[in-house]
Amino acid sequence: MAGLGVLFIGMEMMSSSMMPLRDSQAFCGPDDQILQPLLGIAVGALFTALIQSSSASVGILQALATSGAISFSSSVFILFGQNIGTCITAILASIGTNRSAKRATIIHLMFNIIGTVLFTILCILFPLADLVASFTPDAPAAQIANMHTIFNIVTTLLLLPLGNQLASLAVRILPEQPEENRDEMHLEYLTPRPGQQQGRQPGRLRYPHRPAAAGAGSDAGYGPGQHRDQL
């Protein structure tokens, strides 16, 4: 509880300290309809990759929106870029691992890139940002949280049926290399022989063939006092 309280206190301090940025033209950036989304995505991705924490970057974005330094329609593109930048942790963790772990990182990166492209197009062509803002009109931080939640849920539902295709694409991007499997445990000198499948049945003893003595009956070939049932 104490850590959660300190988190909100820090967000309040950042929000109040960033209020002077509302009047800065250098901070507000260009108003071009195409350049602004691309710039926002790049800033969000680079900043999140630099601090390696999407939670902290989203919290800073919420503080900026609360102070009025950035509008919600502009912050959504930074939010989409933050989803791409958060993949840096998975990329760094996959260094030195096998190809399966690296393919999982590729799928994670493709997931966020596809979602970013999809939601960027929706926000440019349709008033998606205004629709989400109407849920909580007087709470910019809640608007960002709602858009972040919608982004992940919708992208997951859309890409869930395409899981096998994403896995196949990851294998094509990072194909298997035979020399990387040399360190794995395998049978190198033990190979099955052609007649191994027709081996002896376990639990049965085979005795050498001995010529039957005359008048010995069914116990021929065994020692004195020994019967076949006793062996």
Backbone bond lengths (Angstrom), bond angles and torsions (degrees), N, CA, C in turn:
res aa  C-N    CA-C-N  psi(-1)  N-CA   C-N-CA  omega(-1)  CA-C   N-CA-C  phi
1 M - - - 1.459 - - 1.529 110.53 -
2 A 1.335 116.54 -39.12 1.461 119.45 -179.54 1.531 110.42 -63.90
3 G 1.350 116.33 -42.47 1.465 119.18 178.76 1.509 112.44 -63.27
4 L 1.349 117.04 -38.78 1.459 120.23 178.20 1.517 111.09 -65.98
5 G 1.332 116.47 -38.48 1.461 119.49 177.76 1.519 112.36 -65.56
6 V 1.346 116.69 -41.23 1.461 120.26 177.60 1.523 110.74 -63.51
7 L 1.340 116.98 -34.53 1.465 120.61 178.46 1.528 110.92 -61.59
8 F 1.323 117.27 -46.41 1.467 120.11 -180.00 1.520 111.90 -69.93
9 I 1.330 117.45 -33.70 1.464 119.69 175.68 1.524 110.34 -63.57
10 G 1.351 116.16 -42.58 1.466 119.39 178.00 1.519 112.31 -63.41
11 M 1.344 116.98 -39.87 1.460 119.77 177.96 1.521 111.09 -64.27
12 E 1.324 117.46 -37.79 1.469 120.72 178.25 1.527 110.42 -66.22
13 M 1.324 117.15 -40.00 1.462 120.10 179.01 1.531 110.86 -66.78
14 M 1.325 117.30 -41.24 1.464 119.59 177.63 1.517 111.11 -65.24
15 S 1.322 117.04 -39.12 1.460 120.11 -179.35 1.519 111.50 -63.07
16 S 1.327 116.65 -43.08 1.475 119.72 -179.51 1.524 111.75 -71.41
17 S 1.328 117.41 -33.92 1.467 119.55 -178.54 1.519 112.65 -76.56
18 M 1.313 118.33 -19.13 1.461 121.57 -178.16 1.517 113.08 -96.38
19 M 1.301 118.40 3.26 1.465 120.54 179.10 1.524 113.65 -61.62
20 P 1.356 119.88 -36.27 1.476 118.07 178.30 1.528 114.32 -63.42
21 L 1.325 117.96 -16.35 1.457 120.02 -179.84 1.527 112.74 -72.72
22 R 1.324 117.01 -9.69 1.470 119.34 -179.09 1.517 112.08 -64.33
23 D 1.334 116.36 -29.60 1.468 120.47 -176.31 1.524 112.99 -98.25
24 S 1.335 117.64 7.12 1.457 120.86 -178.02 1.522 109.58 -92.03
25 Q 1.326 116.37 117.30 1.459 120.42 177.85 1.523 111.88 -69.95
26 A 1.335 116.69 -31.33 1.464 119.33 178.69 1.523 111.31 -66.20
27 F 1.329 115.21 -33.81 1.464 117.92 -179.87 1.526 111.63 -79.15
28 C 1.312 116.85 -36.78 1.463 119.92 -178.11 1.524 111.28 -65.72
29 G 1.358 117.42 -32.08 1.455 119.68 173.98 1.514 111.71 79.63
30 P 1.340 116.62 -175.32 1.465 121.18 -176.88 1.515 111.59 -72.96
31 D 1.308 115.57 157.27 1.458 122.31 -179.99 1.525 112.04 -104.11
32 D 1.324 118.46 11.23 1.446 120.93 -179.52 1.520 110.16 -64.67
33 Q 1.330 116.94 138.93 1.459 121.79 -174.07 1.525 112.36 -68.41
34 I 1.321 117.61 -29.30 1.465 121.06 -180.00 1.526 110.82 -94.75
35 L 1.339 117.60 -41.85 1.458 120.74 -177.25 1.516 112.11 -67.93
36 Q 1.314 117.03 -37.16 1.468 119.76 -177.91 1.535 112.43 -62.37
37 P 1.337 121.14 -45.90 1.467 118.74 176.55 1.520 113.48 -62.09
38 L 1.331 117.07 -42.96 1.460 119.57 -179.29 1.520 111.91 -65.52
39 L 1.318 116.04 -39.73 1.458 119.92 178.84 1.531 110.65 -67.69
40 G 1.327 115.97 -40.41 1.464 119.05 178.49 1.515 112.39 -63.98
41 I 1.327 116.79 -41.92 1.466 120.56 178.78 1.528 110.32 -63.80
42 A 1.336 116.70 -42.88 1.462 120.14 -179.95 1.520 111.67 -64.72
43 V 1.338 116.72 -42.83 1.465 120.24 179.78 1.526 110.70 -64.48
44 G 1.325 116.65 -44.41 1.461 119.73 179.60 1.519 112.76 -63.36
45 A 1.335 116.63 -41.54 1.462 119.89 -179.17 1.524 111.36 -68.39
46 L 1.330 117.54 -45.41 1.461 120.17 -178.19 1.526 111.90 -67.36
47 F 1.323 117.00 -40.97 1.465 119.42 -178.54 1.525 110.98 -67.27
48 T 1.327 117.34 -41.82 1.466 120.33 179.25 1.519 110.96 -67.45
49 A 1.331 117.20 -39.17 1.466 119.79 177.29 1.521 111.32 -66.03
50 L 1.330 117.20 -31.28 1.462 120.75 -178.97 1.521 111.30 -70.74
51 I 1.318 117.58 -45.27 1.467 120.19 -178.70 1.523 111.89 -89.67
52 Q 1.340 118.24 -10.56 1.467 124.45 176.45 1.531 111.99 55.55
53 S 1.316 115.97 41.54 1.461 120.50 178.21 1.522 108.58 -155.63
54 S 1.318 116.35 108.75 1.458 119.69 178.22 1.525 110.94 -71.46
55 S 1.324 117.14 -31.72 1.472 119.52 179.55 1.523 110.84 -64.41
56 A 1.332 116.70 -42.89 1.460 119.66 179.55 1.525 111.07 -67.87
57 S 1.330 117.60 -40.62 1.464 119.78 -179.03 1.529 111.41 -67.77
58 V 1.337 116.62 -38.80 1.464 119.12 176.49 1.524 110.37 -65.87
59 G 1.338 117.12 -38.46 1.460 119.79 176.76 1.517 112.33 -62.33
60 I 1.334 117.85 -40.63 1.463 121.07 177.05 1.525 110.32 -65.69
61 L 1.321 117.24 -39.71 1.466 120.66 177.59 1.522 110.96 -63.26
62 Q 1.320 116.89 -40.16 1.463 119.97 176.88 1.525 111.21 -64.62
63 A 1.328 117.11 -37.13 1.464 119.86 177.38 1.527 111.12 -65.98
64 L 1.325 116.79 -39.43 1.465 119.89 177.09 1.520 111.48 -64.19
65 A 1.334 116.79 -42.66 1.461 119.89 -179.87 1.523 111.38 -68.04
66 T 1.323 117.16 -36.53 1.458 119.93 179.34 1.521 111.81 -67.13
67 S 1.323 116.70 -36.94 1.458 120.21 179.15 1.519 112.75 -75.31
68 G 1.325 117.37 -11.09 1.454 120.77 -179.30 1.511 113.58 86.57
69 A 1.340 118.01 7.18 1.458 120.70 -179.23 1.519 112.18 -71.53
70 I 1.323 117.39 -21.98 1.454 121.70 -179.35 1.520 108.14 -143.36
71 S 1.325 115.79 141.70 1.456 120.19 179.65 1.528 110.12 -81.33
72 F 1.319 115.40 160.80 1.462 119.15 -179.35 1.522 111.09 -67.31
73 S 1.326 117.61 -35.43 1.467 120.35 179.80 1.524 112.13 -64.59
74 S 1.329 117.13 -26.63 1.463 120.43 176.15 1.530 111.93 -88.69
75 S 1.315 116.83 -31.41 1.464 120.33 -177.04 1.527 112.43 -71.36
76 V 1.347 117.06 -23.00 1.467 118.14 -178.84 1.528 110.80 -64.71
77 F 1.339 117.82 -34.87 1.463 119.80 -179.96 1.529 111.01 -71.96
78 I 1.318 116.30 -35.83 1.466 118.93 173.51 1.521 110.25 -64.43
79 L 1.327 116.14 -37.55 1.461 120.81 177.42 1.521 111.73 -62.73
80 F 1.325 116.66 -41.26 1.468 119.83 178.13 1.535 110.79 -64.75
81 G 1.327 116.43 -39.38 1.458 119.30 176.86 1.523 112.57 -66.12
82 Q 1.320 117.28 -31.31 1.456 120.06 177.56 1.523 111.70 -65.58
83 N 1.311 117.51 -31.73 1.463 120.13 176.35 1.526 111.50 -66.15
84 I 1.324 117.14 -31.61 1.468 119.91 175.40 1.520 110.30 -75.87
85 G 1.319 117.27 -40.87 1.459 120.82 -178.50 1.509 113.94 -65.78
86 T 1.331 116.72 -26.54 1.466 119.01 179.78 1.526 112.58 -69.05
87 C 1.333 117.76 -13.03 1.469 120.93 177.66 1.520 112.30 -72.65
88 I 1.333 118.15 -9.98 1.452 120.04 -178.96 1.521 111.21 -63.12
89 T 1.330 117.85 -31.74 1.460 119.97 178.99 1.524 110.86 -65.81
90 A 1.337 116.76 -42.00 1.463 119.98 177.71 1.525 111.12 -68.08
91 I 1.333 117.05 -35.89 1.471 120.18 178.49 1.519 110.77 -64.54
92 L 1.327 116.45 -44.15 1.466 119.41 179.63 1.525 111.36 -67.60
93 A 1.340 116.78 -35.53 1.459 119.60 179.88 1.516 112.40 -70.05
94 S 1.333 117.32 -24.91 1.465 120.42 -177.77 1.520 113.36 -83.52
95 I 1.326 117.26 -5.21 1.464 120.03 179.60 1.535 109.10 -68.13
96 G 1.324 115.93 126.77 1.451 120.51 179.64 1.514 114.90 85.43
97 T 1.327 118.33 3.23 1.458 121.58 179.46 1.526 109.90 -97.26
98 N 1.326 115.89 178.73 1.459 120.02 179.96 1.525 110.45 -77.92
99 R 1.303 115.51 178.73 1.467 120.29 -174.78 1.523 112.18 -71.55
100 S 1.306 118.40 -27.82 1.463 119.76 178.64 1.527 110.80 -65.15
101 A 1.331 116.68 -40.95 1.468 120.08 177.49 1.526 111.07 -67.27
102 K 1.310 116.90 -36.81 1.464 119.62 178.48 1.524 111.29 -69.32
103 R 1.333 116.82 -34.71 1.471 119.05 176.61 1.523 110.52 -66.79
104 A 1.321 118.22 -36.29 1.467 120.28 175.70 1.526 111.16 -61.71
105 T 1.326 116.53 -37.48 1.470 120.23 176.26 1.520 110.91 -65.91
106 I 1.329 116.98 -39.72 1.464 120.45 178.32 1.520 110.69 -63.17
107 I 1.332 117.27 -41.78 1.468 120.52 178.31 1.523 110.44 -63.67
108 H 1.322 116.94 -40.65 1.473 120.70 176.95 1.523 111.43 -60.63
109 L 1.324 115.96 -42.82 1.461 119.93 179.33 1.521 111.31 -67.99
110 M 1.332 117.56 -41.88 1.462 120.24 178.27 1.513 111.53 -63.55
111 F 1.331 117.15 -37.36 1.466 121.43 178.38 1.527 110.77 -57.55
112 N 1.306 117.35 -49.01 1.464 120.41 -177.17 1.521 112.18 -73.94
113 I 1.327 118.08 -33.06 1.466 119.41 178.16 1.523 110.47 -68.45
114 I 1.325 116.91 -44.00 1.468 119.68 178.63 1.525 110.63 -62.76
115 G 1.323 116.77 -43.32 1.466 119.42 177.91 1.512 112.59 -63.43
116 T 1.328 116.99 -38.40 1.465 120.23 178.94 1.527 111.31 -65.78
117 V 1.322 117.10 -44.24 1.468 120.37 178.59 1.524 110.36 -62.29
118 L 1.317 116.81 -43.66 1.465 121.05 -178.43 1.522 111.36 -63.14
119 F 1.331 117.23 -49.50 1.468 119.84 -176.27 1.518 111.73 -73.72
120 T 1.314 118.19 -27.67 1.465 119.08 175.38 1.523 110.69 -65.93
121 I 1.322 116.55 -42.81 1.465 120.25 177.23 1.531 110.90 -63.63
122 L 1.332 116.46 -41.63 1.466 119.56 179.68 1.522 111.77 -64.23
123 C 1.343 116.72 -40.25 1.460 119.42 -179.17 1.522 112.55 -71.44
124 I 1.338 117.63 -27.57 1.466 120.39 178.69 1.530 111.12 -80.01
125 L 1.330 116.89 -41.85 1.464 120.38 -175.54 1.520 113.36 -87.45
126 F 1.310 117.34 -26.78 1.470 120.99 -176.41 1.528 109.47 -128.67
127 P 1.320 117.48 154.49 1.479 120.36 -179.95 1.536 111.87 -79.05
128 L 1.325 116.85 56.83 1.458 120.09 -179.25 1.525 111.33 -67.58
129 A 1.338 117.26 -39.51 1.462 120.35 -179.98 1.524 111.01 -63.40
130 D 1.342 117.65 -41.24 1.466 120.15 178.61 1.519 111.31 -66.01
131 L 1.333 116.68 -34.65 1.462 120.15 178.79 1.522 111.33 -66.54
132 V 1.322 116.67 -43.72 1.466 119.86 178.81 1.525 110.66 -68.91
133 A 1.332 116.96 -36.91 1.464 119.93 179.07 1.521 112.12 -65.79
134 S 1.323 117.45 -27.44 1.474 120.51 179.75 1.524 112.83 -69.66
135 F 1.337 117.79 -17.58 1.463 119.36 177.39 1.525 111.38 -66.83
136 T 1.331 116.70 -43.02 1.475 122.83 178.79 1.527 108.11 -133.91
137 P 1.338 118.26 82.37 1.473 120.81 -171.37 1.518 114.53 -63.44
138 D 1.329 117.63 -31.66 1.464 120.81 -172.89 1.526 112.86 -105.33
139 A 1.314 117.67 17.90 1.463 120.57 -177.44 1.527 109.04 -134.84
140 P 1.332 118.08 88.88 1.475 120.06 -179.44 1.527 113.17 -60.92
141 A 1.325 117.14 -35.66 1.465 119.20 179.72 1.530 111.00 -65.28
142 A 1.333 115.82 -39.61 1.463 119.62 177.53 1.527 111.17 -68.25
143 Q 1.307 117.94 -33.17 1.464 120.75 177.36 1.529 111.08 -63.04
144 I 1.327 116.06 -42.92 1.463 119.72 178.25 1.528 110.39 -65.91
145 A 1.328 116.52 -40.88 1.466 120.14 178.71 1.535 110.66 -63.35
146 N 1.321 116.81 -40.37 1.469 119.70 179.13 1.529 111.72 -65.83
147 M 1.324 116.68 -42.77 1.465 119.34 178.60 1.530 110.59 -64.75
148 H 1.314 117.12 -39.39 1.462 120.65 178.50 1.533 111.11 -63.00
149 T 1.308 116.38 -40.44 1.471 120.35 178.63 1.523 111.05 -67.87
150 I 1.327 116.83 -44.01 1.469 120.66 179.38 1.529 110.57 -62.96
151 F 1.319 116.80 -39.54 1.463 121.32 179.47 1.529 110.77 -57.30
152 N 1.310 117.41 -50.43 1.461 120.79 -175.86 1.527 112.34 -71.23
153 I 1.330 117.39 -39.22 1.462 119.53 -178.66 1.521 111.07 -68.32
154 V 1.329 117.38 -47.64 1.464 121.23 -177.81 1.531 110.68 -65.64
155 T 1.332 116.99 -43.03 1.463 119.61 179.82 1.530 111.03 -64.07
156 T 1.316 116.82 -39.01 1.466 120.21 178.15 1.520 111.11 -64.80
157 L 1.320 117.88 -44.47 1.464 120.67 -179.81 1.521 112.27 -65.44
158 L 1.332 116.59 -35.16 1.461 119.53 -179.51 1.524 112.35 -73.92
159 L 1.321 117.26 -37.63 1.463 120.77 -175.88 1.522 113.41 -93.32
160 L 1.315 117.79 -7.80 1.467 119.56 -179.99 1.524 112.55 -61.00
161 P 1.346 120.19 -43.66 1.481 118.18 176.82 1.523 113.93 -69.77
162 L 1.334 117.64 -12.76 1.464 121.34 -177.45 1.522 111.79 -102.88
163 G 1.328 116.81 23.58 1.457 119.63 -178.03 1.515 113.19 -62.60
164 N 1.334 117.36 -42.41 1.464 120.09 179.59 1.523 111.57 -65.87
165 Q 1.331 116.76 -36.84 1.469 119.74 178.94 1.537 110.75 -67.72
166 L 1.323 116.90 -38.75 1.466 119.57 177.36 1.521 110.91 -65.44
167 A 1.341 116.36 -39.22 1.469 119.49 177.72 1.531 111.29 -64.83
168 S 1.334 116.80 -41.21 1.465 119.98 178.21 1.523 111.21 -65.47
169 L 1.319 117.05 -38.22 1.462 120.19 177.80 1.524 111.00 -66.29
170 A 1.333 116.97 -37.41 1.465 119.97 177.22 1.517 111.52 -64.66
171 V 1.335 116.80 -36.70 1.471 120.35 177.48 1.531 110.08 -67.63
172 R 1.337 117.79 -36.91 1.464 119.89 177.64 1.524 111.44 -68.14
173 I 1.322 116.33 -38.00 1.461 119.22 178.67 1.528 110.58 -68.52
174 L 1.321 116.57 -39.69 1.463 121.64 -178.88 1.524 108.30 -125.70
175 P 1.322 118.40 81.24 1.465 120.30 -175.59 1.525 112.06 -70.60
176 E 1.321 113.96 164.92 1.463 120.52 -179.74 1.522 109.61 -75.91
177 Q 1.333 115.82 142.74 1.460 122.42 176.78 1.523 108.84 -121.25
178 P 1.339 118.09 123.50 1.468 119.74 -174.48 1.519 113.78 -61.14
179 E 1.316 118.17 -32.75 1.459 118.64 -176.44 1.518 112.93 -69.29
180 E 1.345 117.75 -16.43 1.451 119.30 179.39 1.520 112.47 -79.57
181 N 1.331 118.22 -12.07 1.456 121.51 -179.18 1.525 112.81 -96.22
182 R 1.323 117.73 9.63 1.452 119.38 -177.81 1.524 112.13 -69.73
183 D 1.334 117.13 -29.70 1.455 120.27 -178.18 1.515 113.06 -80.61
184 E 1.319 118.80 -8.84 1.450 121.07 179.48 1.522 110.42 -76.91
185 M 1.328 116.28 151.98 1.453 121.80 -179.27 1.525 110.16 -70.93
186 H 1.329 115.53 129.54 1.455 120.64 179.49 1.521 108.30 -158.42
187 L 1.321 116.37 164.11 1.458 122.82 177.76 1.525 109.06 -85.79
188 E 1.319 115.74 115.41 1.456 119.39 -176.03 1.529 111.93 -101.18
189 Y 1.338 117.46 -39.75 1.460 121.04 -175.68 1.524 113.36 -106.91
190 L 1.319 117.84 -14.94 1.456 121.17 179.18 1.517 108.61 -93.93
191 T 1.310 115.66 109.27 1.465 120.85 178.97 1.515 108.60 -123.61
192 P 1.304 119.65 141.85 1.470 121.95 -179.34 1.518 110.97 -67.00
193 R 1.331 116.17 138.17 1.456 121.69 176.69 1.523 110.73 -84.18
194 P 1.311 117.93 158.68 1.477 119.45 -176.44 1.518 113.36 -60.13
195 G 1.347 118.43 -38.12 1.456 119.93 -177.40 1.503 114.35 -97.51
196 Q 1.366 116.13 18.21 1.456 118.58 -176.79 1.520 112.69 -70.00
197 Q 1.298 117.42 -29.37 1.452 120.53 -179.22 1.517 112.16 -70.41
198 Q 1.340 118.24 -19.01 1.449 121.65 -179.45 1.525 110.69 -106.02
199 G 1.318 116.15 40.78 1.456 121.14 -178.39 1.515 111.78 -77.63
200 R 1.308 113.09 -176.01 1.447 118.75 -178.11 1.516 110.62 -74.96
201 Q 1.294 115.78 150.04 1.450 120.77 177.80 1.517 108.46 -78.67
202 P 1.317 118.48 133.89 1.460 120.62 -178.03 1.524 110.81 -68.92
203 G 1.326 114.92 146.08 1.460 119.96 174.90 1.512 113.56 91.58
204 R 1.315 119.48 -1.12 1.465 122.01 179.78 1.522 109.87 -115.49
205 L 1.336 116.10 133.88 1.456 122.14 179.19 1.509 109.90 -100.61
206 R 1.284 115.50 139.53 1.453 120.49 176.71 1.532 108.02 -115.77
207 Y 1.298 115.25 129.18 1.461 121.49 -178.80 1.522 109.22 -102.54
208 P 1.323 115.11 150.78 1.479 117.64 179.03 1.517 110.68 -68.58
209 H 1.315 115.70 146.50 1.461 121.23 -177.86 1.532 110.00 -73.10
210 R 1.309 115.16 127.76 1.458 120.54 178.47 1.518 107.97 -123.48
211 P 1.314 117.55 141.77 1.478 119.02 179.22 1.518 110.56 -68.41
212 A 1.305 115.75 136.14 1.466 121.94 -178.27 1.519 109.61 -72.53
213 A 1.347 116.34 131.76 1.468 121.36 176.83 1.514 109.55 -80.44
214 A 1.264 114.75 151.55 1.462 119.15 -177.87 1.513 109.94 -66.32
215 G 1.314 116.14 129.81 1.456 122.67 178.39 1.498 114.85 74.46
216 A 1.346 118.59 8.56 1.463 120.36 -178.76 1.503 111.80 -80.01
217 G 1.318 118.31 -19.30 1.467 121.59 178.30 1.516 111.34 73.76
218 S 1.324 115.49 -146.36 1.477 121.05 -175.20 1.504 112.84 -77.73
219 D 1.366 118.71 -12.49 1.467 120.43 -178.51 1.505 112.49 -97.83
220 A 1.319 117.86 17.85 1.459 120.68 -178.77 1.505 110.56 -67.13
221 G 1.298 115.07 143.72 1.470 119.59 178.35 1.500 112.95 93.33
222 Y 1.315 121.85 -0.68 1.455 124.00 -178.62 1.520 109.03 -113.71
223 G 1.281 116.14 161.46 1.451 121.58 -176.29 1.513 112.03 -69.71
224 P 1.322 116.01 170.09 1.474 119.42 179.74 1.520 111.47 -65.69
225 G 1.312 115.05 131.48 1.465 120.39 179.66 1.501 114.74 80.26
226 Q 1.352 118.45 2.51 1.463 122.53 -179.29 1.519 109.21 -109.71
227 H 1.256 113.87 136.92 1.458 120.50 175.92 1.518 107.71 -116.13
228 R 1.303 116.11 161.34 1.469 121.59 -178.61 1.511 111.76 -63.53
229 D 1.316 117.52 -31.93 1.450 119.83 -177.93 1.533 111.36 -73.91
230 Q 1.331 117.78 -16.18 1.448 120.12 -177.72 1.518 112.08 -89.33
231 L 1.296 118.56 -9.08 1.465 119.60 -179.60 1.503 111.11 -91.61
